[in-house]
Amino acid sequence: MADTVTVEDLEFDRQHIWHPYTSITNCYEMYPVTGAEGVRLTLADGRQLIDGMASWWSAIHGYNHPELNEALQRQLGKMAHVMFGGITHPPAIRLARQLLDVTPALLQQVFFADSGSVSVEVAIKMAIQYWVATGKPAKKRLLTVKKGYHGDTFAPMSVCDPEGMHEVFSGMLLDNVFVEAPQCGFHDDWQEEHIAEFKVALDKHHQAIAAVILEPIVQNAGGMRFYSPAYLKRVRELCDDYQVLLILDEIATGFGRTGKLFACEYADISPDIMCVGKALTGGYMTLAATLCTQQVAHTISNQGVLMHGPTFMANPLACSVASASLELLQAGHWKAQVEQLSITMEACLAPCRELANVADVRVLGAIGVVELKQPVDMKTIQPLFVNEGVWVRPFGKLIYIMPPYVMEQEDCQLLCKAIYQVITKIKN
Ligand SMILES: *Cc1c(COP(=O)(O)O)cnc(C)c1O
């Protein structure tokens, strides 16, 4: 089987295949990738790119990892898939045990979902069903903050930043309550004033609110903002005061990315419901999970059933590779690797602060962000990165990287230097 990509192939792709957030008729160049090894992607023409994106937060151990490959191959020899209704299997049981081991102790039940967005759908259903089962069916809305991102299906879209998806689908989305994004930065001193608007909203709407949903500490695709653990701590307290559940979406932050295994550990709190995805399988396959407390699970279950069940729920291949990925994490040096990446990015992205078109540079864990003053033009900036030998995919004003944890210091330095070079070349 040839792994070459012809001009005709690319033309076919352009005309017939949707890529994420693209137009078929006004689409820019696609880069054909034919292999990936460690932290490098190989293009069809043989060029290699240092990958700054870890395939959207997920490939934390790097590509073509022998142990992850082996886990998949081993499971493939037994069974690729079997339905999960009325049937269970060792890969799911094993993975659930591991997940309960590493997540906050109060989380005791696992629902396997097929993507991050679906795990958020399930979290929202859990919250609504919980209050129905408690005799408070009026509690159906969600309270969240602006600049958030929770996925692309309808319920998650209805808690994404209102300036993102909401316009196109206005009138079709759930009617949720939004307050300003947290204004207290990760390192800022806490003032009670920072939670005032959130508290007012809870006070006003709590009888109609099932849950607060937040990305803990790092708001990802909605703005790449880092906020104070004190904010999250206060949110937990207020949720308890007002009898509202707390859903934490750890899909991007989970499995070490922020410097803690889960970002909620910064605030030393536990949610009632938690979503994980992205890095769960080490970037190999799509799999996510919604975890909840016994209180939530038993309350729903005493009244009936949780109304969800995807066809490919708990796919054995995905569960096996996720298990192997968690084992690698636990046996490995993720914490030291993330700390080293953090130090390297701090040092090597710092010169960007001096550039006229840069508004801010910030780093937390293995996440590096350069915020520009003007949105980038994707058509011109993407080839500039490729020419520098790196894969970085900005959005809006944000050039950001979240490398595989296994990236060597020199590669991380090259990556940061490439960002600096590219910013000096774009005119804003
Ligand atoms: C990526 C992401 C999702 C959606 O996950 P998909 O697997 O793309 O559906 C939800 N929440 C957060 C915080 C994410 O980063």
The ligand as an ORCA input file, in Angstrom:
! r2SCAN-3c Opt
* xyz 0 1
  C     -11.499     19.252     23.281
  C     -12.396     19.576     24.413
  C     -13.715     19.083     24.469
  C     -14.334     18.289     23.347
  O     -13.728     17.058     23.147
  P     -13.921     16.296     21.731
  O     -13.225     14.998     21.940
  O     -13.290     17.164     20.693
  O     -15.378     16.145     21.525
  C     -14.465     19.411     25.576
  N     -13.963     20.152     26.574
  C     -12.699     20.615     26.567
  C     -12.185     21.407     27.724
  C     -11.878     20.352     25.485
  O     -10.625     20.855     25.462
*
